[in-house]
């Protein structure tokens, strides 16, 4: 029996360069899924070009640590922007639950308006939804909407009526960007009883917006690996089938 592999490219909508890179990795590579940042500079462009590729699953990349929120979040904003001080605010108990819930609904509604459909699933920028105070609200929202949710081994949702993959590979990143790393990680996954795996990735082309990011040029390396015909063949030979969160 084949196992499901979802190759999800984060940061769709961050910039046009990222958008084009993700589409390239889908058309000519192994990316099957992506998640959209509703406050990204290229989000309208992302919605427009993704309409030509219905085989690409598009989920919601919930953002609490970058850019401007879509609703007012006084407990997290600094000069109208969000940032990685989110974790300090959470540790100090300063995050307001009502603001979190309102922002999640706002980003979801924006997704539906721009993409014309519900997202395939939910994850988050910088894994913010794994913060306990955020997690409880995102799990509840996923249950209410029937959307699958990205999980890791420290979080279980099987008893809460929310779908998720059995194994999440999050460290295909920076120095780990290689075909060898992917094949080794998938080999470990096939050694267990997992029937579904998500591989997170961040491919993209470089533009002025991406140049401002701390994770810039490795996105090109990821794109090169993810569009390797040899790698895709080897993955299928390991007993995987490529799909999206709709296939869970």
GULO-82455 format. One record per residue: residue number from 1; chain; x, y, z of N, C-alpha, C in turn. Coordinates in Angstrom, 2 decimals, padded with zeros to 5 digits, always signed. Atoms other than C-alpha are relative to their C-alpha. Example, Ala and Ser with C-alpha at 12.3 -4.5 7.8 and 13.67 -1.06 7.14 Angstrom:
<sites>
(1; "A"; (+000.89; -001.19; +000.00); (+012.30; -004.50; +007.80); (+000.90; +001.20; +000.00))
(2; "A"; (-000.82; -001.19; -000.06); (+013.67; -001.06; +007.14); (-000.77; +001.09; +000.73))
</sites>
This chain:
<sites>
(1; "A"; (+000.84; -001.19; +000.00); (+000.00; +000.00; +000.00); (+000.88; +001.25; +000.00))
(2; "A"; (-000.79; -001.22; +000.07); (+001.40; +003.39; -000.99); (-000.36; +000.94; +001.14))
(3; "A"; (+000.20; -000.99; -001.05); (+001.80; +006.17; +001.54); (-000.11; +001.38; -000.64))
(4; "A"; (+000.23; -001.34; +000.52); (+000.66; +009.74; +001.01); (+001.13; +000.94; +000.40))
(5; "A"; (-000.99; -001.04; -000.26); (+003.35; +012.42; +000.70); (-000.55; +001.33; -000.49))
(6; "A"; (+000.41; -001.37; +000.33); (+002.26; +016.05; +000.81); (+001.25; +000.88; +000.08))
(7; "A"; (-001.15; -000.92; +000.02); (+005.03; +018.45; -000.24); (-000.56; +001.41; -000.01))
(8; "A"; (+000.65; -001.30; -000.18); (+003.87; +021.81; +001.10); (+001.02; +001.14; +000.01))
(9; "A"; (-000.85; -001.19; +000.07); (+005.56; +025.08; +000.13); (-000.65; +001.12; +000.80))
(10; "A"; (+000.50; -001.10; -000.82); (+005.06; +027.71; +002.81); (+000.24; +001.34; -000.70))
(11; "A"; (-000.25; -001.41; +000.36); (+004.89; +031.50; +002.25); (-000.58; +000.43; -001.33))
(12; "A"; (+000.66; -000.45; +001.22); (+002.68; +031.67; -000.87); (-000.65; +001.35; +000.28))
(13; "A"; (+000.53; -001.34; -000.19); (+001.77; +035.33; -001.26); (+000.96; +000.96; +000.66))
(14; "A"; (-000.99; -000.89; -000.61); (+004.87; +036.69; +000.47); (+000.49; +001.02; -001.00))
(15; "A"; (-000.48; -000.89; +001.06); (+006.09; +038.16; -002.83); (-000.23; -000.68; -001.34))
(16; "A"; (+000.13; +000.62; +001.32); (+005.74; +037.62; -006.59); (+001.09; -001.03; -000.28))
(17; "A"; (-001.09; +000.95; +000.21); (+009.15; +035.92; -006.65); (-000.26; -001.34; +000.67))
(18; "A"; (+000.35; +001.23; -000.71); (+008.05; +033.41; -004.04); (-001.14; -000.72; -000.73))
(19; "A"; (+001.13; +000.61; +000.71); (+004.79; +032.83; -005.91); (+000.45; -000.74; -001.25))
(20; "A"; (-000.47; +000.63; +001.23); (+006.53; +032.12; -009.20); (+000.84; -001.24; +000.30))
(21; "A"; (-000.82; +001.15; -000.37); (+009.00; +029.80; -007.47); (-000.84; -001.19; +000.41))
(22; "A"; (+000.87; +001.09; -000.45); (+006.24; +027.77; -005.84); (-000.74; -000.62; -001.19))
(23; "A"; (+000.67; +000.52; +001.20); (+004.35; +027.47; -009.13); (+000.98; -000.82; -000.84))
(24; "A"; (-001.02; +000.74; +000.74); (+007.59; +026.37; -010.83); (+000.24; -001.37; +000.64))
(25; "A"; (-000.23; +001.27; -000.71); (+008.13; +023.71; -008.14); (-001.19; -000.94; -000.10))
(26; "A"; (+001.18; +000.84; +000.21); (+004.59; +022.49; -008.71); (-000.06; -000.51; -001.44))
(27; "A"; (+000.10; +000.38; +001.42); (+004.64; +022.48; -012.52); (+001.10; -000.98; -000.41))
(28; "A"; (-001.15; +000.77; +000.47); (+008.09; +020.96; -012.92); (+000.66; -000.81; +001.11))
(29; "A"; (-000.60; +000.71; -001.12); (+008.70; +019.33; -009.56); (-001.00; -000.77; +000.82))
(30; "A"; (+000.78; +000.88; -000.88); (+007.19; +017.61; -006.56); (-000.85; +000.74; +001.01))
(31; "A"; (+000.87; -000.75; -000.91); (+005.41; +020.43; -004.70); (-001.46; -000.23; -000.41))
(32; "A"; (+001.41; +000.30; +000.26); (+001.75; +019.46; -004.42); (-000.95; +000.96; +000.71))
(33; "A"; (+000.83; -000.79; -000.90); (+000.50; +021.95; -001.85); (+000.76; +001.25; +000.41))
(34; "A"; (-000.63; -001.22; -000.50); (+001.15; +025.45; -000.57); (-000.94; +000.63; +001.02))
(35; "A"; (+000.85; -000.72; -000.94); (-000.12; +027.74; +002.17); (+000.24; +001.49; -000.14))
(36; "A"; (-000.01; -001.40; +000.39); (-000.97; +031.39; +001.64); (-000.01; +000.94; +001.20))
(37; "A"; (-000.10; -001.05; -001.01); (+000.01; +034.39; +003.78); (-000.93; +001.14; -000.41))
(38; "A"; (+001.01; -000.95; +000.42); (-003.00; +036.67; +003.67); (+000.43; +001.45; +000.18))
(39; "A"; (-000.50; -001.37; -000.13); (-000.99; +039.74; +004.73); (+001.29; +000.21; -000.79))
(40; "A"; (-001.20; -000.13; +000.81); (+001.81; +039.16; +002.21); (-000.17; +001.02; -001.12))
(41; "A"; (+000.03; -001.00; +001.06); (+002.71; +041.75; -000.42); (-000.44; -000.57; -001.34))
(42; "A"; (+000.35; +000.62; +001.28); (+002.04; +039.25; -003.20); (-001.22; -000.88; +000.06))
(43; "A"; (+001.10; +000.94; -000.19); (-001.16; +037.65; -001.97); (-001.03; +000.06; -001.13))
(44; "A"; (+000.96; -000.08; +001.10); (-003.46; +038.96; -004.71); (+000.59; -000.64; -001.26))
(45; "A"; (-000.69; +000.64; +001.12); (-000.89; +037.86; -007.30); (-000.05; -001.52; +000.16))
(46; "A"; (+000.04; +001.44; -000.26); (-000.79; +034.42; -005.65); (-001.37; -000.58; -000.35))
(47; "A"; (+001.36; +000.48; +000.28); (-004.56; +034.05; -005.86); (-000.26; -000.03; -001.50))
(48; "A"; (+000.23; -000.09; +001.45); (-004.55; +035.11; -009.50); (+000.70; -001.13; -000.75))
(49; "A"; (-000.73; +000.99; +000.79); (-001.83; +032.76; -010.76); (-000.36; -001.43; +000.41))
(50; "A"; (+000.34; +001.36; -000.43); (-002.94; +029.77; -008.68); (-001.28; -000.49; -000.65))
(51; "A"; (+001.24; +000.40; +000.66); (-006.28; +029.79; -010.48); (+000.27; -000.85; -001.24))
(52; "A"; (-000.36; +000.78; +001.19); (-004.47; +028.30; -013.49); (+000.54; -001.38; +000.35))
(53; "A"; (-000.58; +001.27; -000.41); (-003.22; +025.35; -011.43); (-000.87; -000.65; +001.08))
(54; "A"; (+000.93; +000.59; -000.98); (-006.18; +023.61; -009.76); (+000.55; -001.23; +000.70))
(55; "A"; (-000.60; +001.17; -000.65); (-003.98; +020.59; -008.97); (+000.85; +000.37; +001.20))
(56; "A"; (-000.77; -000.47; -001.15); (-002.05; +022.71; -006.47); (-000.95; +000.28; +001.16))
(57; "A"; (+000.79; -000.27; -001.19); (-003.67; +022.49; -003.04); (+000.47; +001.28; +000.66))
(58; "A"; (-000.36; -001.27; -000.65); (-003.77; +025.88; -001.31); (-000.68; +000.08; +001.36))
(59; "A"; (+000.50; -000.13; -001.35); (-004.14; +026.17; +002.45); (+000.26; +001.39; +000.57))
(60; "A"; (-000.16; -001.28; -000.70); (-004.08; +029.02; +004.97); (+001.24; -000.04; +000.88))
(61; "A"; (-001.22; -000.16; -000.79); (-000.70; +030.07; +006.41); (-000.28; +001.10; +001.03))
(62; "A"; (+000.41; -000.96; -001.02); (-001.93; +031.76; +009.62); (+001.21; +000.78; +000.49))
(63; "A"; (-001.14; -000.85; -000.31); (+000.34; +034.72; +010.35); (-000.26; +000.83; +001.26))
(64; "A"; (+000.05; -000.80; -001.22); (+000.93; +036.21; +013.80); (+001.35; +000.63; +000.32))
(65; "A"; (-001.37; -000.43; -000.34); (+004.64; +037.06; +013.59); (+000.68; +000.75; -001.13))
(66; "A"; (-000.59; -000.69; +001.16); (+005.13; +039.05; +010.37); (-001.03; +000.95; -000.60))
(67; "A"; (+000.85; -000.92; +000.74); (+003.71; +042.09; +008.63); (-001.10; +000.62; +000.83))
(68; "A"; (+001.12; -000.66; -000.67); (+000.54; +043.95; +009.45); (-001.17; -000.96; +000.15))
(69; "A"; (+001.18; +000.85; -000.16); (-002.46; +042.13; +010.92); (-001.16; +000.53; -000.83))
(70; "A"; (+001.17; -000.43; +000.75); (-005.75; +042.23; +009.05); (-001.06; +000.62; +000.89))
(71; "A"; (+000.89; -000.62; -000.98); (-007.59; +043.23; +012.24); (+000.87; +000.66; +001.07))
(72; "A"; (-000.76; -000.63; -001.07); (-006.56; +045.25; +015.27); (+000.48; -001.04; +001.00))
(73; "A"; (-000.57; +000.90; -001.01); (-004.20; +043.35; +017.60); (+000.91; +000.82; +000.92))
(74; "A"; (-000.81; -000.88; -000.85); (-003.05; +045.90; +020.21); (+000.98; -000.75; +000.89))
(75; "A"; (-000.88; +000.74; -000.90); (-001.52; +043.20; +022.41); (+001.24; -000.53; -000.71))
(76; "A"; (-001.13; +000.54; +000.76); (+000.85; +042.13; +019.61); (+000.65; +001.01; -000.94))
(77; "A"; (-000.53; -000.96; +000.98); (+001.34; +045.16; +017.37); (+001.08; +000.89; +000.61))
(78; "A"; (-000.98; -001.04; -000.28); (+004.40; +047.37; +017.44); (+000.06; +000.89; -001.23))
(79; "A"; (+000.10; -000.93; +001.12); (+003.90; +050.41; +015.23); (-000.81; -000.62; -001.14))
(80; "A"; (+000.91; +000.58; +000.98); (+001.13; +048.51; +013.49); (+000.45; -001.29; -000.64))
(81; "A"; (-000.55; +001.21; +000.61); (+003.23; +045.45; +012.72); (+000.10; -001.14; +001.01))
(82; "A"; (-000.24; +001.20; -000.79); (+003.55; +041.88; +014.00); (+001.46; -000.41; -000.14))
(83; "A"; (-001.40; +000.43; +000.07); (+006.90; +040.23; +014.74); (+000.26; -001.18; +000.91))
(84; "A"; (-000.36; +001.19; -000.77); (+008.78; +037.48; +016.49); (-000.03; +000.24; +001.51))
(85; "A"; (+000.25; -000.24; -001.43); (+008.16; +039.17; +019.84); (-001.29; -000.72; +000.44))
(86; "A"; (+001.18; +000.81; -000.33); (+005.01; +037.02; +019.68); (+000.29; -000.98; +001.12))
(87; "A"; (-000.31; +001.03; -000.99); (+006.79; +034.35; +021.73); (+000.23; +000.59; +001.39))
(88; "A"; (-000.18; -000.69; -001.28); (+007.79; +036.80; +024.46); (-001.36; +000.41; +000.56))
(89; "A"; (+001.34; -000.41; -000.44); (+004.24; +038.14; +024.60); (-000.79; -001.20; +000.52))
(90; "A"; (+000.70; +001.21; -000.44); (+002.90; +034.59; +024.89); (+000.52; -000.46; +001.36))
(91; "A"; (-000.59; +000.44; -001.26); (+005.34; +033.72; +027.69); (-000.42; +000.90; +001.16))
(92; "A"; (+000.39; -000.95; -001.03); (+004.27; +036.84; +029.57); (-001.52; +000.08; +000.17))
(93; "A"; (+001.45; +000.02; -000.12); (+000.57; +036.10; +029.10); (-000.68; +001.26; -000.50))
(94; "A"; (+000.53; -001.28; +000.46); (-000.03; +039.32; +027.16); (-000.91; -000.11; -001.21))
(95; "A"; (+000.83; +000.15; +001.19); (-001.83; +037.89; +024.14); (-001.47; -000.08; +000.39))
(96; "A"; (+001.43; -000.01; -000.28); (-005.55; +038.59; +024.13); (-000.71; -001.04; -000.89))
(97; "A"; (+000.67; +001.07; +000.74); (-007.66; +035.57; +023.13); (-000.96; +000.54; -001.05))
(98; "A"; (+000.97; -000.53; +000.95); (-010.32; +037.69; +021.46); (+000.68; +000.54; -001.25))
(99; "A"; (-000.75; -000.50; +001.15); (-007.68; +039.28; +019.22); (+000.46; -001.16; -000.90))
(100; "A"; (-000.42; +001.18; +000.76); (-006.33; +035.87; +018.18); (-001.14; -000.56; -000.84))
(101; "A"; (+001.15; +000.59; +000.68); (-009.76; +034.55; +017.29); (-000.47; +000.91; -001.14))
(102; "A"; (+000.44; -000.94; +001.03); (-010.72; +037.70; +015.38); (+000.95; +000.00; -001.20))
(103; "A"; (-000.98; -000.01; +001.09); (-007.49; +037.65; +013.36); (-000.06; -001.29; -000.81))
(104; "A"; (+000.11; +001.27; +000.71); (-007.84; +033.96; +012.51); (-001.21; +000.01; -000.93))
(105; "A"; (+001.19; -000.09; +000.84); (-011.37; +034.52; +011.24); (+000.19; +000.98; -001.15))
(106; "A"; (-000.23; -001.00; +001.04); (-010.27; +037.61; +009.33); (+000.86; -000.56; -001.12))
(107; "A"; (-000.87; +000.57; +001.02); (-007.46; +035.77; +007.55); (-000.72; -001.09; -000.79))
(108; "A"; (+000.78; +001.04; +000.68); (-009.76; +032.85; +006.75); (-000.99; +000.64; -000.99))
(109; "A"; (+000.98; -000.67; +000.86); (-012.45; +035.16; +005.35); (+000.67; +000.64; -001.20))
(110; "A"; (-000.75; -000.61; +001.10); (-009.85; +036.99; +003.27); (+000.42; -001.06; -001.01))
(111; "A"; (-000.37; +001.10; +000.89); (-008.66; +033.66; +001.87); (-001.17; -000.38; -000.89))
(112; "A"; (+001.18; +000.42; +000.76); (-012.16; +032.63; +000.82); (-000.37; +001.05; -001.04))
(113; "A"; (+000.34; -001.08; +000.93); (-012.75; +036.03; -000.78); (+000.96; +000.03; -001.19))
(114; "A"; (-000.98; -000.10; +001.07); (-009.51; +036.03; -002.80); (+000.09; -001.26; -000.85))
(115; "A"; (-000.18; +001.26; +000.73); (-009.27; +032.35; -003.73); (-001.32; -000.62; -000.46))
(116; "A"; (+001.29; +000.48; +000.45); (-012.99; +031.74; -004.12); (-000.38; -001.36; +000.53))
(117; "A"; (+000.28; +001.32; -000.58); (-012.97; +028.60; -001.99); (+000.63; -000.05; +001.38))
(118; "A"; (-000.63; +000.20; -001.31); (-012.04; +027.32; +001.45); (+001.42; -000.54; -000.18))
(119; "A"; (-001.34; +000.57; +000.08); (-008.39; +026.46; +002.14); (-000.03; -001.52; +000.18))
(120; "A"; (-000.09; +001.45; -000.16); (-007.30; +022.82; +001.98); (+000.33; -000.39; +001.42))
(121; "A"; (-000.44; +000.30; -001.36); (-005.83; +023.01; +005.49); (+000.55; +001.27; +000.63))
(122; "A"; (-000.56; -001.14; -000.73); (-004.27; +025.31; +008.08); (+001.38; -000.37; +000.54))
(123; "A"; (-001.24; +000.05; -000.76); (-000.68; +025.81; +009.21); (+000.32; +001.44; +000.40))
(124; "A"; (-000.28; -001.36; -000.45); (+001.15; +028.91; +010.41); (+001.43; +000.41; -000.30))
(125; "A"; (-001.33; -000.57; +000.22); (+004.11; +031.20; +009.82); (+000.82; -000.14; +001.28))
(126; "A"; (-000.89; +000.23; -001.14); (+007.04; +030.32; +012.09); (-000.60; -000.98; +001.02))
(127; "A"; (+000.64; +001.00; -000.88); (+004.88; +027.50; +013.56); (-000.69; +000.66; +001.20))
(128; "A"; (+000.62; -000.73; -001.11); (+003.03; +030.07; +015.67); (-001.19; -000.74; +000.60))
(129; "A"; (+001.20; +000.67; -000.54); (-000.01; +027.81; +016.02); (+000.36; -001.08; +001.02))
(130; "A"; (-000.42; +000.96; -001.04); (+002.06; +025.46; +018.23); (+000.14; +000.66; +001.38))
(131; "A"; (+000.03; -000.68; -001.30); (+002.12; +028.13; +020.97); (-001.29; -000.41; +000.71))
(132; "A"; (+001.20; +000.54; -000.66); (-000.30; +026.69; +023.57); (-001.22; +000.91; -000.05))
(133; "A"; (+001.15; -000.90; +000.01); (-002.48; +029.79; +023.76); (-000.61; +000.15; -001.39))
(134; "A"; (+000.48; -000.07; +001.38); (-002.74; +029.90; +019.97); (-000.59; -001.34; -000.44))
(135; "A"; (+000.38; +001.35; +000.40); (-003.04; +026.14; +019.53); (-001.46; -000.31; +000.30))
(136; "A"; (+001.36; +000.37; -000.39); (-006.31; +025.79; +021.42); (-001.04; +000.65; -000.90))
(137; "A"; (+000.95; -000.70; +000.86); (-008.03; +028.37; +019.24); (+000.04; -000.53; -001.44))
(138; "A"; (-000.13; +000.51; +001.36); (-006.66; +027.03; +015.95); (-000.63; -001.39; -000.12))
(139; "A"; (+000.62; +001.33; +000.01); (-007.68; +023.46; +016.83); (-001.52; +000.11; +000.01))
(140; "A"; (+001.46; -000.19; -000.05); (-011.18; +024.65; +017.72); (-000.53; +000.48; -001.35))
(141; "A"; (+000.42; -000.53; +001.29); (-011.42; +026.61; +014.47); (+000.06; -001.08; -001.08))
(142; "A"; (-000.12; +001.09; +000.97); (-010.18; +023.64; +012.43); (-001.14; -000.99; +000.15))
(143; "A"; (+001.12; +000.91; -000.24); (-012.81; +021.46; +014.06); (-001.31; +000.57; -000.50))
(144; "A"; (+001.25; -000.65; +000.42); (-015.56; +023.98; +013.34); (-000.12; +000.06; -001.52))
(145; "A"; (+000.02; -000.15; +001.45); (-014.57; +024.38; +009.68); (+000.25; -001.32; -000.73))
(146; "A"; (-000.29; +001.28; +000.62); (-013.63; +020.75; +009.06); (+001.30; -000.04; -000.76))
(147; "A"; (-001.27; -000.07; +000.72); (-010.14; +021.69; +007.90); (+001.09; -000.81; +000.70))
(148; "A"; (-001.17; +000.65; -000.59); (-007.06; +019.50; +008.44); (+000.97; +001.04; +000.53))
(149; "A"; (-000.93; -000.90; -000.67); (-004.25; +021.00; +010.50); (+001.39; -000.60; +000.02))
(150; "A"; (-001.39; +000.46; -000.12); (-000.46; +020.77; +010.38); (+000.31; -000.30; +001.46))
(151; "A"; (-000.38; +000.38; -001.36); (+000.81; +018.92; +013.44); (+001.43; -000.50; +000.02))
(152; "A"; (-001.29; +000.67; -000.18); (+004.10; +017.64; +014.83); (-000.18; -001.07; +001.08))
(153; "A"; (+000.10; +001.11; -000.94); (+004.91; +014.81; +017.23); (-000.38; +000.45; +001.41))
(154; "A"; (+000.32; -000.49; -001.34); (+004.37; +017.04; +020.27); (-001.48; +000.38; +000.13))
(155; "A"; (+001.40; -000.41; -000.03); (+000.78; +017.81; +019.32); (-000.86; -001.10; -000.60))
(156; "A"; (+000.90; +001.03; +000.51); (-002.00; +015.30; +018.91); (-001.40; +000.57; -000.15))
(157; "A"; (+001.36; -000.49; +000.23); (-005.40; +016.05; +017.43); (-000.95; -001.14; -000.33))
(158; "A"; (+000.81; +001.13; +000.41); (-006.66; +012.55; +016.77); (-001.26; -000.14; +000.83))
(159; "A"; (+001.17; +000.14; -000.87); (-009.05; +012.70; +019.70); (-000.91; +001.22; -000.04))
(160; "A"; (+000.77; -001.24; +000.04); (-010.36; +016.14; +018.80); (-000.76; +000.17; -001.31))
(161; "A"; (+000.79; -000.05; +001.22); (-011.96; +015.30; +015.45); (+000.60; +000.82; -001.11))
(162; "A"; (-000.67; -000.79; +001.02); (-009.39; +017.20; +013.38); (+001.03; -000.88; -000.71))
(163; "A"; (-000.94; +000.81; +000.77); (-007.42; +015.55; +010.58); (+001.39; +000.62; -000.02))
(164; "A"; (-001.38; -000.43; +000.17); (-003.64; +015.73; +010.29); (+000.82; -001.15; -000.53))
(165; "A"; (-000.87; +001.07; +000.50); (-000.75; +013.79; +008.78); (+000.61; -000.76; +001.18))
(166; "A"; (-000.62; +000.83; -001.03); (+001.01; +011.02; +010.69); (+001.43; +000.42; +000.31))
(167; "A"; (-001.40; -000.36; -000.17); (+004.50; +012.45; +010.21); (+000.26; +001.33; -000.69))
(168; "A"; (-000.29; -001.33; +000.54); (+005.73; +016.02; +009.66); (+001.51; +000.21; -000.04))
(169; "A"; (-001.43; -000.25; +000.18); (+009.22; +016.69; +008.25); (+000.20; +001.50; -000.16))
(170; "A"; (-000.09; -001.47; -000.04); (+010.09; +020.28; +009.16); (+001.40; +000.54; -000.24))
(171; "A"; (-001.38; -000.50; +000.03); (+013.87; +020.45; +008.79); (+000.69; -000.12; -001.35))
(172; "A"; (-000.57; -000.20; +001.34); (+014.34; +020.47; +005.01); (+000.18; +001.50; -000.15))
(173; "A"; (-000.19; -001.44; -000.19); (+015.86; +023.90; +005.48); (+001.49; +000.28; +000.12))
(174; "A"; (-001.39; -000.45; -000.14); (+019.19; +025.74; +005.15); (+001.00; -001.09; -000.37))
(175; "A"; (-001.05; +000.98; +000.30); (+022.06; +023.23; +005.44); (-000.56; -001.38; -000.31))
(176; "A"; (+000.60; +001.30; +000.28); (+019.63; +020.31; +005.13); (-000.66; -000.08; -001.37))
(177; "A"; (+000.63; -000.02; +001.31); (+018.52; +021.26; +001.63); (+000.78; -000.88; -000.97))
(178; "A"; (-000.63; +000.93; +000.93); (+019.48; +018.21; -000.42); (-000.96; -001.14; -000.29))
(179; "A"; (+000.82; +001.17; +000.33); (+017.89; +015.26; -002.17); (+000.28; -001.13; +000.99))
(180; "A"; (-000.37; +001.04; -000.96); (+019.79; +012.95; +000.19); (-000.78; +000.15; +001.30))
(181; "A"; (+000.73; -000.23; -001.25); (+018.14; +014.56; +003.22); (-001.45; -000.45; -000.14))
(182; "A"; (+001.40; +000.36; +000.20); (+014.64; +014.12; +001.78); (-000.17; -001.51; -000.03))
(183; "A"; (+000.12; +001.46; +000.12); (+015.19; +010.47; +000.87); (+000.24; -000.69; +001.33))
(184; "A"; (-000.28; +000.60; -001.30); (+016.69; +009.68; +004.27); (-001.16; +000.23; +000.97))
(185; "A"; (+001.13; -000.30; -000.89); (+013.83; +011.41; +006.11); (-001.22; -000.85; -000.36))
(186; "A"; (+001.13; +000.82; +000.42); (+011.24; +009.54; +004.06); (+000.24; -001.47; +000.30))
(187; "A"; (-000.32; +001.39; -000.36); (+013.05; +006.25; +004.64); (-000.30; -000.26; +001.46))
(188; "A"; (+000.32; +000.15; -001.42); (+012.71; +006.82; +008.38); (-001.51; -000.06; +000.19))
(189; "A"; (+001.46; +000.00; -000.11); (+009.02; +007.54; +007.89); (-000.59; -001.34; -000.42))
(190; "A"; (+000.53; +001.27; +000.47); (+008.46; +004.33; +005.96); (+000.33; -001.14; +000.94))
(191; "A"; (-000.36; +001.05; -000.96); (+010.10; +002.36; +008.77); (-001.09; -000.19; +001.05))
(192; "A"; (+001.08; +000.10; -000.98); (+007.08; +003.07; +010.98); (-001.32; -000.34; -000.66))
(193; "A"; (+001.34; +000.33; +000.50); (+003.36; +002.67; +010.55); (-000.71; +001.22; -000.59))
(194; "A"; (+000.61; -001.21; +000.52); (+002.77; +006.20; +009.29); (-000.51; -000.22; -001.42))
(195; "A"; (+000.59; +000.12; +001.33); (+000.48; +006.35; +006.27); (-000.03; +001.32; -000.75))
(196; "A"; (+000.00; -001.31; +000.65); (+000.79; +010.07; +005.56); (+001.12; +000.85; +000.57))
(197; "A"; (-001.15; -000.82; -000.38); (+003.73; +012.47; +005.63); (-000.11; +001.36; -000.68))
(198; "A"; (-000.15; -001.32; +000.62); (+004.09; +016.22; +005.07); (+001.46; +000.40; +000.05))
(199; "A"; (-001.33; -000.60; +000.09); (+007.39; +017.66; +003.89); (-000.18; +001.49; -000.20))
(200; "A"; (+000.08; -001.45; +000.11); (+007.60; +021.40; +004.53); (+001.19; +000.52; -000.80))
(201; "A"; (-001.08; -000.59; +000.78); (+009.62; +023.48; +002.08); (-000.27; +001.48; -000.24))
(202; "A"; (+000.11; -001.45; +000.22); (+010.27; +027.11; +001.11); (+000.68; +000.40; -001.31))
(203; "A"; (-000.63; -000.38; +001.26); (+011.15; +027.35; -002.60); (-000.42; +001.40; -000.43))
(204; "A"; (+000.37; -001.30; +000.52); (+011.15; +030.65; -004.42); (+001.07; +000.60; -000.87))
(205; "A"; (-000.95; -000.83; +000.73); (+012.77; +033.04; -006.84); (+000.28; +001.24; +000.84))
(206; "A"; (-000.42; -001.16; -000.79); (+014.57; +036.11; -005.52); (-000.55; +001.29; -000.62))
(207; "A"; (+000.40; -001.34; +000.41); (+013.04; +039.58; -005.72); (+000.34; +000.97; +001.13))
(208; "A"; (-000.38; -001.00; -000.99); (+013.40; +042.81; -003.74); (-000.58; -000.30; +001.38))
(209; "A"; (+000.61; +000.33; -001.29); (+011.03; +041.61; -001.03); (+000.74; -001.15; +000.66))
(210; "A"; (-000.69; +001.16; -000.56); (+012.78; +038.27; -000.58); (+001.40; +000.37; +000.47))
(211; "A"; (-001.34; -000.43; -000.40); (+016.16; +040.03; -000.37); (+000.02; +000.58; +001.41))
(212; "A"; (+000.08; -000.54; -001.35); (+014.95; +041.59; +002.88); (-000.17; -001.10; +001.05))
(213; "A"; (+000.22; +001.13; -000.91); (+014.37; +038.13; +004.39); (+001.32; -000.63; +000.42))
(214; "A"; (-001.19; +000.71; -000.48); (+016.91; +036.27; +006.50); (+000.18; -001.32; -000.73))
(215; "A"; (-000.07; +001.25; +000.77); (+016.06; +033.15; +004.48); (-000.25; +000.37; -001.45))
(216; "A"; (+000.10; -000.54; +001.35); (+016.78; +034.24; +000.93); (+000.52; -000.98; -001.05))
(217; "A"; (-000.58; +000.80; +001.09); (+019.19; +032.44; -001.41); (-000.22; -001.51; +000.14))
(218; "A"; (+000.30; +001.44; -000.09); (+018.58; +028.94; +000.03); (-001.34; -000.39; -000.64))
(219; "A"; (+001.26; +000.31; +000.68); (+015.10; +029.21; -001.50); (+000.26; -000.48; -001.43))
(220; "A"; (-000.37; +000.46; +001.34); (+016.76; +028.82; -004.90); (+000.55; -001.43; +000.05))
(221; "A"; (-000.51; +001.37; -000.17); (+018.59; +025.73; -003.63); (-001.15; -000.98; +000.18))
(222; "A"; (+001.17; +000.87; -000.19); (+015.28; +024.28; -002.47); (-000.71; -000.24; -001.33))
(223; "A"; (+000.67; +000.12; +001.29); (+013.73; +024.97; -005.86); (+000.74; -000.97; -000.91))
(224; "A"; (-000.81; +000.89; +000.82); (+016.60; +023.18; -007.58); (-000.19; -001.46; +000.41))
(225; "A"; (+000.19; +001.38; -000.49); (+016.21; +020.08; -005.38); (-001.41; -000.49; -000.31))
(226; "A"; (+001.39; +000.42; +000.13); (+012.43; +020.01; -005.58); (-000.44; -000.22; -001.45))
(227; "A"; (+000.33; +000.20; +001.41); (+012.42; +020.10; -009.39); (+000.86; -001.09; -000.65))
(228; "A"; (-000.82; +001.10; +000.50); (+014.78; +017.14; -009.73); (-000.88; -001.18; -000.43))
(229; "A"; (+000.78; +001.14; +000.49); (+013.19; +014.45; -011.92); (+000.47; -001.30; +000.64))
(230; "A"; (-000.54; +001.20; -000.62); (+015.49; +011.86; -010.38); (-000.55; -000.18; +001.41))
(231; "A"; (+000.52; +000.07; -001.37); (+014.36; +012.70; -006.83); (-001.45; -000.45; +000.01))
(232; "A"; (+001.42; +000.37; +000.04); (+010.69; +012.46; -007.73); (-000.15; -001.49; -000.31))
(233; "A"; (+000.03; +001.43; +000.34); (+011.30; +009.04; -009.30); (+000.37; -000.85; +001.21))
(234; "A"; (-000.46; +000.76; -001.16); (+013.17; +007.84; -006.21); (-001.04; -000.02; +001.11))
(235; "A"; (+001.04; -000.07; -001.04); (+010.38; +009.00; -003.90); (-001.16; -000.95; -000.33))
(236; "A"; (+001.08; +000.91; +000.41); (+007.74; +007.14; -005.88); (+000.44; -001.45; +000.16))
(237; "A"; (-000.53; +001.36; -000.14); (+010.00; +004.08; -005.82); (+000.01; -000.45; +001.46))
(238; "A"; (+000.05; +000.33; -001.42); (+009.97; +004.25; -002.00); (-001.41; -000.36; +000.46))
(239; "A"; (+001.36; +000.38; -000.36); (+006.24; +003.58; -002.07); (-000.90; +001.15; +000.38))
(240; "A"; (+000.83; -001.17; -000.28); (+004.88; +007.11; -001.83); (-000.81; +000.39; -001.23))
(241; "A"; (+000.75; -000.67; +001.04); (+002.17; +008.79; -003.86); (-000.10; +001.47; +000.41))
(242; "A"; (+000.06; -001.42; -000.29); (+002.11; +012.58; -004.10); (-001.44; +000.48; +000.01))
(243; "A"; (+001.37; -000.49; -000.09); (-001.03; +014.41; -003.03); (-000.09; +001.24; +000.86))
(244; "A"; (+000.27; -001.19; -000.81); (-002.60; +017.20; -000.99); (-000.77; -000.40; +001.26))
(245; "A"; (+000.79; +000.27; -001.21); (-004.45; +017.53; +002.31); (-001.42; -000.46; -000.34))
(246; "A"; (+001.31; +000.51; +000.40); (-007.62; +016.81; +000.35); (-000.01; -001.52; -000.12))
(247; "A"; (-000.10; +001.45; +000.16); (-006.34; +013.24; +000.01); (+000.06; -000.76; +001.32))
(248; "A"; (-000.02; +000.68; -001.30); (-006.27; +012.52; +003.75); (-001.29; -000.80; +000.22))
</sites>
